[in-house]
Amino acid sequence: MNPQENQDNERRLQDLEMELEKERLPSIDIQTGQPLRQTSNRSQQLTTVFNQLANWFNNLPSAAKVAVVIIAALFGFSILRSVLQLVASLISLGILGVILYLVYKFFVTPQSLK
């Protein structure tokens, strides 16, 4: 090996070591006028959980994937239905409250003034 090849190999080794160091160091946000800070561990945990779920789903056979999608859709629709029923109940309570207020205002209050 000649000295030029040794230098090239050493430079490549240093570049690889720098890349590995960058991967090991926590990522930081740099914004002008603000101190350096580490990214949120919560977002990293969510990303990890999402990746695990994606890997689990991708490793399922086709029939199981279809079943998981159907079950997830049913679960999602049931939650959506519950939320819509809650909203409808709140609207009904609001309308009932307005009706009761009007009944009180027009039928109970004028009689007490007489």
Biopython code that builds the backbone (N, CA, C, O; Angstrom):
import numpy as np
from Bio.PDB.StructureBuilder import StructureBuilder

atoms = [
    (1, "MET", "N", (0.837, -1.178, 0.000)),
    (1, "MET", "CA", (0.000, 0.000, 0.000)),
    (1, "MET", "C", (0.884, 1.244, 0.000)),
    (1, "MET", "O", (1.886, 1.324, 0.711)),
    (2, "ASN", "N", (0.498, 2.167, -0.784)),
    (2, "ASN", "CA", (1.270, 3.405, -0.813)),
    (2, "ASN", "C", (0.687, 4.396, 0.182)),
    (2, "ASN", "O", (-0.434, 4.197, 0.650)),
    (3, "PRO", "N", (1.408, 5.450, 0.517)),
    (3, "PRO", "CA", (0.943, 6.417, 1.514)),
    (3, "PRO", "C", (-0.366, 7.114, 1.123)),
    (3, "PRO", "O", (-1.158, 7.479, 1.991)),
    (4, "GLN", "N", (-0.590, 7.295, -0.178)),
    (4, "GLN", "CA", (-1.826, 7.940, -0.625)),
    (4, "GLN", "C", (-3.034, 7.073, -0.272)),
    (4, "GLN", "O", (-4.057, 7.592, 0.174)),
    (5, "GLU", "N", (-2.926, 5.760, -0.466)),
    (5, "GLU", "CA", (-4.032, 4.854, -0.139)),
    (5, "GLU", "C", (-4.272, 4.830, 1.373)),
    (5, "GLU", "O", (-5.418, 4.775, 1.819)),
    (6, "ASN", "N", (-3.191, 4.872, 2.163)),
    (6, "ASN", "CA", (-3.330, 4.912, 3.612)),
    (6, "ASN", "C", (-4.095, 6.160, 4.062)),
    (6, "ASN", "O", (-4.967, 6.085, 4.928)),
    (7, "GLN", "N", (-3.764, 7.288, 3.474)),
    (7, "GLN", "CA", (-4.450, 8.534, 3.830)),
    (7, "GLN", "C", (-5.923, 8.477, 3.437)),
    (7, "GLN", "O", (-6.791, 8.922, 4.189)),
    (8, "ASP", "N", (-6.200, 7.925, 2.251)),
    (8, "ASP", "CA", (-7.595, 7.798, 1.813)),
    (8, "ASP", "C", (-8.376, 6.891, 2.763)),
    (8, "ASP", "O", (-9.508, 7.203, 3.133)),
    (9, "ASN", "N", (-7.777, 5.782, 3.153)),
    (9, "ASN", "CA", (-8.443, 4.852, 4.064)),
    (9, "ASN", "C", (-8.663, 5.486, 5.438)),
    (9, "ASN", "O", (-9.713, 5.298, 6.052)),
    (10, "GLU", "N", (-7.677, 6.232, 5.913)),
    (10, "GLU", "CA", (-7.822, 6.901, 7.208)),
    (10, "GLU", "C", (-8.911, 7.970, 7.155)),
    (10, "GLU", "O", (-9.676, 8.121, 8.108)),
    (11, "ARG", "N", (-8.987, 8.699, 6.068)),
    (11, "ARG", "CA", (-10.021, 9.723, 5.916)),
    (11, "ARG", "C", (-11.406, 9.072, 5.877)),
    (11, "ARG", "O", (-12.347, 9.574, 6.492)),
    (12, "ARG", "N", (-11.529, 7.964, 5.161)),
    (12, "ARG", "CA", (-12.817, 7.255, 5.112)),
    (12, "ARG", "C", (-13.201, 6.746, 6.493)),
    (12, "ARG", "O", (-14.363, 6.820, 6.893)),
    (13, "LEU", "N", (-12.212, 6.228, 7.219)),
    (13, "LEU", "CA", (-12.475, 5.729, 8.569)),
    (13, "LEU", "C", (-12.941, 6.868, 9.477)),
    (13, "LEU", "O", (-13.873, 6.697, 10.263)),
    (14, "GLN", "N", (-12.302, 8.012, 9.368)),
    (14, "GLN", "CA", (-12.705, 9.167, 10.172)),
    (14, "GLN", "C", (-14.120, 9.627, 9.796)),
    (14, "GLN", "O", (-14.912, 9.984, 10.668)),
    (15, "ASP", "N", (-14.430, 9.615, 8.504)),
    (15, "ASP", "CA", (-15.779, 9.995, 8.064)),
    (15, "ASP", "C", (-16.821, 9.043, 8.639)),
    (15, "ASP", "O", (-17.878, 9.474, 9.100)),
    (16, "LEU", "N", (-16.521, 7.752, 8.609)),
    (16, "LEU", "CA", (-17.456, 6.770, 9.165)),
    (16, "LEU", "C", (-17.626, 6.948, 10.672)),
    (16, "LEU", "O", (-18.734, 6.821, 11.194)),
    (17, "GLU", "N", (-16.531, 7.241, 11.368)),
    (17, "GLU", "CA", (-16.618, 7.474, 12.806)),
    (17, "GLU", "C", (-17.457, 8.718, 13.107)),
    (17, "GLU", "O", (-18.227, 8.728, 14.068)),
    (18, "MET", "N", (-17.313, 9.749, 12.302)),
    (18, "MET", "CA", (-18.103, 10.962, 12.499)),
    (18, "MET", "C", (-19.589, 10.673, 12.270)),
    (18, "MET", "O", (-20.435, 11.181, 13.006)),
    (19, "GLU", "N", (-19.915, 9.864, 11.260)),
    (19, "GLU", "CA", (-21.311, 9.516, 11.000)),
    (19, "GLU", "C", (-21.894, 8.723, 12.162)),
    (19, "GLU", "O", (-23.036, 8.950, 12.561)),
    (20, "LEU", "N", (-21.111, 7.790, 12.707)),
    (20, "LEU", "CA", (-21.580, 7.008, 13.838)),
    (20, "LEU", "C", (-21.794, 7.895, 15.063)),
    (20, "LEU", "O", (-22.758, 7.698, 15.804)),
    (21, "GLU", "N", (-20.922, 8.853, 15.282)),
    (21, "GLU", "CA", (-21.074, 9.778, 16.402)),
    (21, "GLU", "C", (-22.340, 10.613, 16.254)),
    (21, "GLU", "O", (-23.050, 10.851, 17.231)),
    (22, "LYS", "N", (-22.621, 11.053, 15.041)),
    (22, "LYS", "CA", (-23.829, 11.844, 14.804)),
    (22, "LYS", "C", (-25.067, 11.031, 15.124)),
    (22, "LYS", "O", (-26.029, 11.565, 15.676)),
    (23, "GLU", "N", (-25.062, 9.735, 14.786)),
    (23, "GLU", "CA", (-26.218, 8.884, 15.058)),
    (23, "GLU", "C", (-26.377, 8.642, 16.559)),
    (23, "GLU", "O", (-27.504, 8.516, 17.040)),
    (24, "ARG", "N", (-25.290, 8.577, 17.297)),
    (24, "ARG", "CA", (-25.347, 8.327, 18.736)),
    (24, "ARG", "C", (-25.765, 9.559, 19.527)),
    (24, "ARG", "O", (-26.432, 9.432, 20.554)),
    (25, "LEU", "N", (-25.390, 10.736, 19.070)),
    (25, "LEU", "CA", (-25.729, 11.966, 19.779)),
    (25, "LEU", "C", (-27.214, 12.251, 19.629)),
    (25, "LEU", "O", (-27.781, 12.011, 18.564)),
    (26, "PRO", "N", (-27.859, 12.762, 20.680)),
    (26, "PRO", "CA", (-29.275, 13.124, 20.546)),
    (26, "PRO", "C", (-29.411, 14.282, 19.575)),
    (26, "PRO", "O", (-28.564, 15.173, 19.526)),
    (27, "SER", "N", (-30.483, 14.256, 18.807)),
    (27, "SER", "CA", (-30.680, 15.327, 17.842)),
    (27, "SER", "C", (-31.098, 16.594, 18.591)),
    (27, "SER", "O", (-31.813, 16.531, 19.590)),
    (28, "ILE", "N", (-30.647, 17.726, 18.098)),
    (28, "ILE", "CA", (-30.952, 18.996, 18.743)),
    (28, "ILE", "C", (-31.518, 19.957, 17.706)),
    (28, "ILE", "O", (-31.163, 19.908, 16.529)),
    (29, "ASP", "N", (-32.392, 20.818, 18.161)),
    (29, "ASP", "CA", (-32.964, 21.843, 17.301)),
    (29, "ASP", "C", (-32.147, 23.121, 17.459)),
    (29, "ASP", "O", (-31.855, 23.547, 18.576)),
    (30, "ILE", "N", (-31.787, 23.717, 16.351)),
    (30, "ILE", "CA", (-31.060, 24.981, 16.399)),
    (30, "ILE", "C", (-31.953, 26.043, 15.788)),
    (30, "ILE", "O", (-32.263, 26.001, 14.597)),
    (31, "GLN", "N", (-32.361, 26.992, 16.611)),
    (31, "GLN", "CA", (-33.171, 28.098, 16.140)),
    (31, "GLN", "C", (-32.500, 29.379, 16.610)),
    (31, "GLN", "O", (-31.982, 29.455, 17.724)),
    (32, "THR", "N", (-32.517, 30.359, 15.760)),
    (32, "THR", "CA", (-31.870, 31.609, 16.118)),
    (32, "THR", "C", (-32.605, 32.256, 17.268)),
    (32, "THR", "O", (-33.835, 32.318, 17.276)),
    (33, "GLY", "N", (-31.857, 32.734, 18.233)),
    (33, "GLY", "CA", (-32.432, 33.429, 19.365)),
    (33, "GLY", "C", (-32.919, 32.518, 20.470)),
    (33, "GLY", "O", (-33.406, 33.002, 21.492)),
    (34, "GLN", "N", (-32.801, 31.212, 20.296)),
    (34, "GLN", "CA", (-33.254, 30.285, 21.322)),
    (34, "GLN", "C", (-32.116, 29.340, 21.686)),
    (34, "GLN", "O", (-31.287, 29.010, 20.839)),
    (35, "PRO", "N", (-32.072, 28.904, 22.940)),
    (35, "PRO", "CA", (-31.016, 27.978, 23.336)),
    (35, "PRO", "C", (-31.216, 26.612, 22.696)),
    (35, "PRO", "O", (-32.314, 26.265, 22.261)),
    (36, "LEU", "N", (-30.139, 25.851, 22.649)),
    (36, "LEU", "CA", (-30.218, 24.508, 22.106)),
    (36, "LEU", "C", (-31.041, 23.634, 23.037)),
    (36, "LEU", "O", (-30.972, 23.785, 24.257)),
    (37, "ARG", "N", (-31.812, 22.729, 22.473)),
    (37, "ARG", "CA", (-32.601, 21.824, 23.299)),
    (37, "ARG", "C", (-32.719, 20.477, 22.603)),
    (37, "ARG", "O", (-32.610, 20.380, 21.381)),
    (38, "GLN", "N", (-32.942, 19.450, 23.397)),
    (38, "GLN", "CA", (-33.078, 18.113, 22.849)),
    (38, "GLN", "C", (-34.511, 17.915, 22.378)),
    (38, "GLN", "O", (-35.448, 18.514, 22.906)),
    (39, "THR", "N", (-34.659, 17.047, 21.358)),
    (39, "THR", "CA", (-36.008, 16.756, 20.886)),
    (39, "THR", "C", (-36.740, 15.930, 21.924)),
    (39, "THR", "O", (-36.125, 15.283, 22.772)),
    (40, "SER", "N", (-38.013, 15.958, 21.849)),
    (40, "SER", "CA", (-38.868, 15.320, 22.837)),
    (40, "SER", "C", (-38.715, 13.803, 22.817)),
    (40, "SER", "O", (-38.728, 13.177, 21.757)),
    (41, "ASN", "N", (-38.568, 13.220, 24.017)),
    (41, "ASN", "CA", (-38.514, 11.765, 24.123)),
    (41, "ASN", "C", (-39.864, 11.165, 23.791)),
    (41, "ASN", "O", (-39.943, 10.042, 23.292)),
    (42, "ARG", "N", (-40.908, 11.893, 24.059)),
    (42, "ARG", "CA", (-42.255, 11.385, 23.793)),
    (42, "ARG", "C", (-42.458, 11.151, 22.309)),
    (42, "ARG", "O", (-43.026, 10.132, 21.917)),
    (43, "SER", "N", (-42.008, 12.072, 21.484)),
    (43, "SER", "CA", (-42.172, 11.894, 20.043)),
    (43, "SER", "C", (-41.325, 10.725, 19.549)),
    (43, "SER", "O", (-41.732, 10.005, 18.638)),
    (44, "GLN", "N", (-40.160, 10.535, 20.141)),
    (44, "GLN", "CA", (-39.333, 9.390, 19.770)),
    (44, "GLN", "C", (-40.008, 8.090, 20.184)),
    (44, "GLN", "O", (-39.963, 7.105, 19.447)),
    (45, "GLN", "N", (-40.631, 8.080, 21.355)),
    (45, "GLN", "CA", (-41.333, 6.883, 21.804)),
    (45, "GLN", "C", (-42.520, 6.582, 20.899)),
    (45, "GLN", "O", (-42.757, 5.425, 20.553)),
    (46, "LEU", "N", (-43.269, 7.613, 20.514)),
    (46, "LEU", "CA", (-44.400, 7.409, 19.620)),
    (46, "LEU", "C", (-43.936, 6.877, 18.270)),
    (46, "LEU", "O", (-44.576, 6.003, 17.684)),
    (47, "THR", "N", (-42.827, 7.406, 17.784)),
    (47, "THR", "CA", (-42.284, 6.931, 16.521)),
    (47, "THR", "C", (-41.872, 5.470, 16.636)),
    (47, "THR", "O", (-42.110, 4.679, 15.723)),
    (48, "THR", "N", (-41.257, 5.114, 17.752)),
    (48, "THR", "CA", (-40.842, 3.732, 17.973)),
    (48, "THR", "C", (-42.049, 2.801, 18.020)),
    (48, "THR", "O", (-42.040, 1.737, 17.402)),
    (49, "VAL", "N", (-43.082, 3.198, 18.747)),
    (49, "VAL", "CA", (-44.288, 2.373, 18.837)),
    (49, "VAL", "C", (-44.932, 2.240, 17.465)),
    (49, "VAL", "O", (-45.351, 1.148, 17.083)),
    (50, "PHE", "N", (-45.017, 3.328, 16.727)),
    (50, "PHE", "CA", (-45.602, 3.284, 15.393)),
    (50, "PHE", "C", (-44.806, 2.348, 14.487)),
    (50, "PHE", "O", (-45.388, 1.559, 13.743)),
    (51, "ASN", "N", (-43.478, 2.432, 14.548)),
    (51, "ASN", "CA", (-42.646, 1.554, 13.730)),
    (51, "ASN", "C", (-42.833, 0.092, 14.117)),
    (51, "ASN", "O", (-42.865, -0.779, 13.248)),
    (52, "GLN", "N", (-42.958, -0.186, 15.412)),
    (52, "GLN", "CA", (-43.190, -1.560, 15.847)),
    (52, "GLN", "C", (-44.529, -2.074, 15.331)),
    (52, "GLN", "O", (-44.626, -3.211, 14.870)),
    (53, "LEU", "N", (-45.566, -1.232, 15.407)),
    (53, "LEU", "CA", (-46.877, -1.637, 14.889)),
    (53, "LEU", "C", (-46.832, -1.860, 13.378)),
    (53, "LEU", "O", (-47.427, -2.808, 12.866)),
    (54, "ALA", "N", (-46.132, -0.990, 12.676)),
    (54, "ALA", "CA", (-46.023, -1.139, 11.226)),
    (54, "ALA", "C", (-45.283, -2.428, 10.874)),
    (54, "ALA", "O", (-45.688, -3.148, 9.962)),
    (55, "ASN", "N", (-44.206, -2.717, 11.592)),
    (55, "ASN", "CA", (-43.474, -3.959, 11.339)),
    (55, "ASN", "C", (-44.334, -5.176, 11.652)),
    (55, "ASN", "O", (-44.327, -6.154, 10.905)),
    (56, "TRP", "N", (-45.080, -5.116, 12.765)),
    (56, "TRP", "CA", (-45.966, -6.221, 13.120)),
    (56, "TRP", "C", (-47.009, -6.436, 12.033)),
    (56, "TRP", "O", (-47.262, -7.568, 11.619)),
    (57, "PHE", "N", (-47.618, -5.335, 11.570)),
    (57, "PHE", "CA", (-48.647, -5.436, 10.535)),
    (57, "PHE", "C", (-48.063, -5.974, 9.237)),
    (57, "PHE", "O", (-48.684, -6.806, 8.576)),
    (58, "ASN", "N", (-46.875, -5.509, 8.866)),
    (58, "ASN", "CA", (-46.263, -5.963, 7.615)),
    (58, "ASN", "C", (-45.884, -7.437, 7.658)),
    (58, "ASN", "O", (-45.821, -8.088, 6.614)),
    (59, "ASN", "N", (-45.629, -7.973, 8.848)),
    (59, "ASN", "CA", (-45.259, -9.385, 8.966)),
    (59, "ASN", "C", (-46.466, -10.321, 9.001)),
    (59, "ASN", "O", (-46.297, -11.540, 8.984)),
    (60, "LEU", "N", (-47.673, -9.773, 9.049)),
    (60, "LEU", "CA", (-48.875, -10.604, 9.070)),
    (60, "LEU", "C", (-49.161, -11.166, 7.680)),
    (60, "LEU", "O", (-48.817, -10.551, 6.670)),
    (61, "PRO", "N", (-49.796, -12.343, 7.635)),
    (61, "PRO", "CA", (-50.244, -12.847, 6.328)),
    (61, "PRO", "C", (-51.393, -11.995, 5.787)),
    (61, "PRO", "O", (-51.991, -11.218, 6.532)),
    (62, "SER", "N", (-51.700, -12.134, 4.519)),
    (62, "SER", "CA", (-52.704, -11.273, 3.868)),
    (62, "SER", "C", (-54.069, -11.368, 4.532)),
    (62, "SER", "O", (-54.722, -10.346, 4.743)),
    (63, "ALA", "N", (-54.511, -12.579, 4.867)),
    (63, "ALA", "CA", (-55.827, -12.739, 5.483)),
    (63, "ALA", "C", (-55.870, -12.036, 6.839)),
    (63, "ALA", "O", (-56.880, -11.420, 7.181)),
    (64, "ALA", "N", (-54.808, -12.119, 7.597)),
    (64, "ALA", "CA", (-54.757, -11.457, 8.904)),
    (64, "ALA", "C", (-54.746, -9.940, 8.736)),
    (64, "ALA", "O", (-55.345, -9.227, 9.541)),
    (65, "LYS", "N", (-54.073, -9.437, 7.698)),
    (65, "LYS", "CA", (-54.070, -7.993, 7.447)),
    (65, "LYS", "C", (-55.486, -7.500, 7.173)),
    (65, "LYS", "O", (-55.898, -6.457, 7.681)),
    (66, "VAL", "N", (-56.228, -8.257, 6.363)),
    (66, "VAL", "CA", (-57.603, -7.881, 6.053)),
    (66, "VAL", "C", (-58.436, -7.883, 7.327)),
    (66, "VAL", "O", (-59.226, -6.966, 7.556)),
    (67, "ALA", "N", (-58.263, -8.916, 8.163)),
    (67, "ALA", "CA", (-59.022, -8.999, 9.413)),
    (67, "ALA", "C", (-58.687, -7.834, 10.335)),
    (67, "ALA", "O", (-59.584, -7.255, 10.948)),
    (68, "VAL", "N", (-57.410, -7.482, 10.440)),
    (68, "VAL", "CA", (-57.005, -6.367, 11.302)),
    (68, "VAL", "C", (-57.602, -5.060, 10.791)),
    (68, "VAL", "O", (-58.068, -4.243, 11.585)),
    (69, "VAL", "N", (-57.594, -4.855, 9.483)),
    (69, "VAL", "CA", (-58.152, -3.629, 8.914)),
    (69, "VAL", "C", (-59.660, -3.564, 9.178)),
    (69, "VAL", "O", (-60.182, -2.502, 9.519)),
    (70, "ILE", "N", (-60.360, -4.691, 9.022)),
    (70, "ILE", "CA", (-61.808, -4.709, 9.262)),
    (70, "ILE", "C", (-62.110, -4.427, 10.729)),
    (70, "ILE", "O", (-63.004, -3.639, 11.039)),
    (71, "ILE", "N", (-61.370, -5.068, 11.632)),
    (71, "ILE", "CA", (-61.599, -4.851, 13.063)),
    (71, "ILE", "C", (-61.287, -3.405, 13.445)),
    (71, "ILE", "O", (-62.022, -2.798, 14.223)),
    (72, "ALA", "N", (-60.208, -2.856, 12.906)),
    (72, "ALA", "CA", (-59.855, -1.464, 13.206)),
    (72, "ALA", "C", (-60.922, -0.510, 12.671)),
    (72, "ALA", "O", (-61.256, 0.479, 13.323)),
    (73, "ALA", "N", (-61.458, -0.804, 11.484)),
    (73, "ALA", "CA", (-62.508, 0.041, 10.919)),
    (73, "ALA", "C", (-63.769, -0.023, 11.779)),
    (73, "ALA", "O", (-64.397, 1.002, 12.043)),
    (74, "LEU", "N", (-64.138, -1.225, 12.215)),
    (74, "LEU", "CA", (-65.312, -1.358, 13.077)),
    (74, "LEU", "C", (-65.114, -0.605, 14.392)),
    (74, "LEU", "O", (-66.022, 0.077, 14.867)),
    (75, "PHE", "N", (-63.935, -0.731, 14.968)),
    (75, "PHE", "CA", (-63.632, -0.031, 16.210)),
    (75, "PHE", "C", (-63.681, 1.482, 16.000)),
    (75, "PHE", "O", (-64.241, 2.209, 16.821)),
    (76, "GLY", "N", (-63.100, 1.948, 14.910)),
    (76, "GLY", "CA", (-63.107, 3.378, 14.610)),
    (76, "GLY", "C", (-64.513, 3.910, 14.400)),
    (76, "GLY", "O", (-64.857, 4.984, 14.892)),
    (77, "PHE", "N", (-65.333, 3.152, 13.664)),
    (77, "PHE", "CA", (-66.710, 3.590, 13.439)),
    (77, "PHE", "C", (-67.524, 3.583, 14.725)),
    (77, "PHE", "O", (-68.384, 4.442, 14.918)),
    (78, "SER", "N", (-67.259, 2.620, 15.608)),
    (78, "SER", "CA", (-68.005, 2.601, 16.872)),
    (78, "SER", "C", (-67.632, 3.805, 17.736)),
    (78, "SER", "O", (-68.494, 4.371, 18.408)),
    (79, "ILE", "N", (-66.378, 4.195, 17.727)),
    (79, "ILE", "CA", (-65.967, 5.386, 18.482)),
    (79, "ILE", "C", (-66.577, 6.639, 17.853)),
    (79, "ILE", "O", (-67.054, 7.524, 18.563)),
    (80, "LEU", "N", (-66.562, 6.712, 16.531)),
    (80, "LEU", "CA", (-67.173, 7.850, 15.837)),
    (80, "LEU", "C", (-68.663, 7.927, 16.145)),
    (80, "LEU", "O", (-69.198, 9.011, 16.375)),
    (81, "ARG", "N", (-69.332, 6.775, 16.150)),
    (81, "ARG", "CA", (-70.765, 6.742, 16.470)),
    (81, "ARG", "C", (-71.013, 7.240, 17.896)),
    (81, "ARG", "O", (-71.957, 7.993, 18.137)),
    (82, "SER", "N", (-70.173, 6.824, 18.831)),
    (82, "SER", "CA", (-70.329, 7.261, 20.222)),
    (82, "SER", "C", (-70.148, 8.768, 20.347)),
    (82, "SER", "O", (-70.899, 9.425, 21.068)),
    (83, "VAL", "N", (-69.171, 9.311, 19.660)),
    (83, "VAL", "CA", (-68.935, 10.762, 19.708)),
    (83, "VAL", "C", (-70.118, 11.511, 19.101)),
    (83, "VAL", "O", (-70.561, 12.525, 19.640)),
    (84, "LEU", "N", (-70.622, 11.010, 17.987)),
    (84, "LEU", "CA", (-71.772, 11.675, 17.366)),
    (84, "LEU", "C", (-73.008, 11.589, 18.249)),
    (84, "LEU", "O", (-73.784, 12.542, 18.313)),
    (85, "GLN", "N", (-73.205, 10.455, 18.937)),
    (85, "GLN", "CA", (-74.332, 10.349, 19.864)),
    (85, "GLN", "C", (-74.182, 11.324, 21.031)),
    (85, "GLN", "O", (-75.162, 11.906, 21.495)),
    (86, "LEU", "N", (-72.949, 11.493, 21.496)),
    (86, "LEU", "CA", (-72.703, 12.454, 22.577)),
    (86, "LEU", "C", (-73.026, 13.869, 22.123)),
    (86, "LEU", "O", (-73.650, 14.630, 22.863)),
    (87, "VAL", "N", (-72.610, 14.226, 20.922)),
    (87, "VAL", "CA", (-72.904, 15.558, 20.389)),
    (87, "VAL", "C", (-74.415, 15.748, 20.227)),
    (87, "VAL", "O", (-74.956, 16.803, 20.561)),
    (88, "ALA", "N", (-75.082, 14.722, 19.715)),
    (88, "ALA", "CA", (-76.535, 14.811, 19.552)),
    (88, "ALA", "C", (-77.224, 14.968, 20.907)),
    (88, "ALA", "O", (-78.187, 15.726, 21.024)),
    (89, "SER", "N", (-76.747, 14.270, 21.915)),
    (89, "SER", "CA", (-77.325, 14.391, 23.262)),
    (89, "SER", "C", (-77.124, 15.800, 23.809)),
    (89, "SER", "O", (-78.036, 16.373, 24.405)),
    (90, "LEU", "N", (-75.937, 16.357, 23.608)),
    (90, "LEU", "CA", (-75.678, 17.715, 24.085)),
    (90, "LEU", "C", (-76.564, 18.730, 23.377)),
    (90, "LEU", "O", (-77.058, 19.668, 24.003)),
    (91, "ILE", "N", (-76.765, 18.551, 22.088)),
    (91, "ILE", "CA", (-77.654, 19.454, 21.347)),
    (91, "ILE", "C", (-79.084, 19.325, 21.868)),
    (91, "ILE", "O", (-79.778, 20.326, 22.046)),
    (92, "SER", "N", (-79.523, 18.085, 22.110)),
    (92, "SER", "CA", (-80.872, 17.865, 22.642)),
    (92, "SER", "C", (-81.031, 18.513, 24.008)),
    (92, "SER", "O", (-82.058, 19.129, 24.290)),
    (93, "LEU", "N", (-80.019, 18.376, 24.857)),
    (93, "LEU", "CA", (-80.079, 19.023, 26.174)),
    (93, "LEU", "C", (-80.127, 20.542, 26.047)),
    (93, "LEU", "O", (-80.822, 21.208, 26.815)),
    (94, "GLY", "N", (-79.404, 21.085, 25.099)),
    (94, "GLY", "CA", (-79.431, 22.532, 24.872)),
    (94, "GLY", "C", (-80.803, 23.005, 24.436)),
    (94, "GLY", "O", (-81.309, 24.014, 24.927)),
    (95, "ILE", "N", (-81.402, 22.269, 23.512)),
    (95, "ILE", "CA", (-82.747, 22.634, 23.039)),
    (95, "ILE", "C", (-83.751, 22.513, 24.182)),
    (95, "ILE", "O", (-84.601, 23.387, 24.353)),
    (96, "LEU", "N", (-83.659, 21.434, 24.968)),
    (96, "LEU", "CA", (-84.553, 21.268, 26.109)),
    (96, "LEU", "C", (-84.375, 22.403, 27.116)),
    (96, "LEU", "O", (-85.355, 22.902, 27.669)),
    (97, "GLY", "N", (-83.144, 22.805, 27.350)),
    (97, "GLY", "CA", (-82.876, 23.923, 28.259)),
    (97, "GLY", "C", (-83.502, 25.213, 27.776)),
    (97, "GLY", "O", (-84.074, 25.960, 28.569)),
    (98, "VAL", "N", (-83.400, 25.487, 26.479)),
    (98, "VAL", "CA", (-84.001, 26.699, 25.917)),
    (98, "VAL", "C", (-85.519, 26.644, 26.055)),
    (98, "VAL", "O", (-86.145, 27.641, 26.416)),
    (99, "ILE", "N", (-86.112, 25.489, 25.771)),
    (99, "ILE", "CA", (-87.573, 25.346, 25.890)),
    (99, "ILE", "C", (-88.013, 25.558, 27.336)),
    (99, "ILE", "O", (-88.984, 26.272, 27.590)),
    (100, "LEU", "N", (-87.311, 24.947, 28.277)),
    (100, "LEU", "CA", (-87.667, 25.119, 29.687)),
    (100, "LEU", "C", (-87.516, 26.565, 30.132)),
    (100, "LEU", "O", (-88.334, 27.063, 30.906)),
    (101, "TYR", "N", (-86.489, 27.239, 29.657)),
    (101, "TYR", "CA", (-86.305, 28.657, 29.995)),
    (101, "TYR", "C", (-87.450, 29.494, 29.446)),
    (101, "TYR", "O", (-87.971, 30.371, 30.136)),
    (102, "LEU", "N", (-87.846, 29.222, 28.195)),
    (102, "LEU", "CA", (-88.948, 29.981, 27.601)),
    (102, "LEU", "C", (-90.264, 29.720, 28.342)),
    (102, "LEU", "O", (-91.046, 30.644, 28.567)),
    (103, "VAL", "N", (-90.504, 28.470, 28.718)),
    (103, "VAL", "CA", (-91.712, 28.157, 29.481)),
    (103, "VAL", "C", (-91.687, 28.906, 30.804)),
    (103, "VAL", "O", (-92.698, 29.483, 31.203)),
    (104, "TYR", "N", (-90.566, 28.909, 31.481)),
    (104, "TYR", "CA", (-90.448, 29.636, 32.754)),
    (104, "TYR", "C", (-90.659, 31.130, 32.545)),
    (104, "TYR", "O", (-91.367, 31.777, 33.317)),
    (105, "LYS", "N", (-90.043, 31.677, 31.500)),
    (105, "LYS", "CA", (-90.085, 33.113, 31.253)),
    (105, "LYS", "C", (-91.504, 33.586, 30.936)),
    (105, "LYS", "O", (-91.937, 34.621, 31.443)),
    (106, "PHE", "N", (-92.242, 32.827, 30.090)),
    (106, "PHE", "CA", (-93.538, 33.306, 29.623)),
    (106, "PHE", "C", (-94.716, 32.830, 30.468)),
    (106, "PHE", "O", (-95.756, 33.489, 30.479)),
    (107, "PHE", "N", (-94.587, 31.708, 31.175)),
    (107, "PHE", "CA", (-95.736, 31.193, 31.909)),
    (107, "PHE", "C", (-95.608, 31.347, 33.436)),
    (107, "PHE", "O", (-96.614, 31.538, 34.119)),
    (108, "VAL", "N", (-94.421, 31.269, 33.955)),
    (108, "VAL", "CA", (-94.261, 31.335, 35.401)),
    (108, "VAL", "C", (-94.009, 32.769, 35.854)),
    (108, "VAL", "O", (-94.629, 33.209, 36.823)),
    (109, "THR", "N", (-93.149, 33.494, 35.212)),
    (109, "THR", "CA", (-92.778, 34.840, 35.625)),
    (109, "THR", "C", (-93.947, 35.831, 35.533)),
    (109, "THR", "O", (-94.151, 36.580, 36.488)),
    (110, "PRO", "N", (-94.725, 35.882, 34.444)),
    (110, "PRO", "CA", (-95.828, 36.871, 34.411)),
    (110, "PRO", "C", (-96.889, 36.639, 35.477)),
    (110, "PRO", "O", (-97.493, 37.601, 35.950)),
    (111, "GLN", "N", (-97.136, 35.391, 35.870)),
    (111, "GLN", "CA", (-98.141, 35.116, 36.901)),
    (111, "GLN", "C", (-97.670, 35.589, 38.268)),
    (111, "GLN", "O", (-98.495, 36.001, 39.083)),
    (112, "SER", "N", (-96.374, 35.543, 38.545)),
    (112, "SER", "CA", (-95.897, 35.980, 39.851)),
    (112, "SER", "C", (-95.937, 37.497, 39.998)),
    (112, "SER", "O", (-95.926, 38.000, 41.122)),
    (113, "LEU", "N", (-95.984, 38.244, 38.886)),
    (113, "LEU", "CA", (-96.047, 39.700, 38.940)),
    (113, "LEU", "C", (-97.458, 40.200, 39.241)),
    (113, "LEU", "O", (-97.612, 41.330, 39.703)),
    (114, "LYS", "N", (-98.473, 39.410, 38.999)),
    (114, "LYS", "CA", (-99.859, 39.850, 39.186)),
    (114, "LYS", "C", (-100.270, 39.868, 40.594)),
    (114, "LYS", "O", (-101.410, 40.218, 40.900)),
]
sb = StructureBuilder()
sb.init_structure("model")
sb.init_model(0)
sb.init_chain("A")
sb.init_seg("    ")
for serial, (resi, resn, name, xyz) in enumerate(atoms, 1):
    if name == "N":
        sb.init_residue(resn, " ", resi, " ")
    sb.init_atom(name, np.array(xyz, "f"), 0.0, 1.0, " ", f" {name:<3s}", serial, name[0])
structure = sb.get_structure()
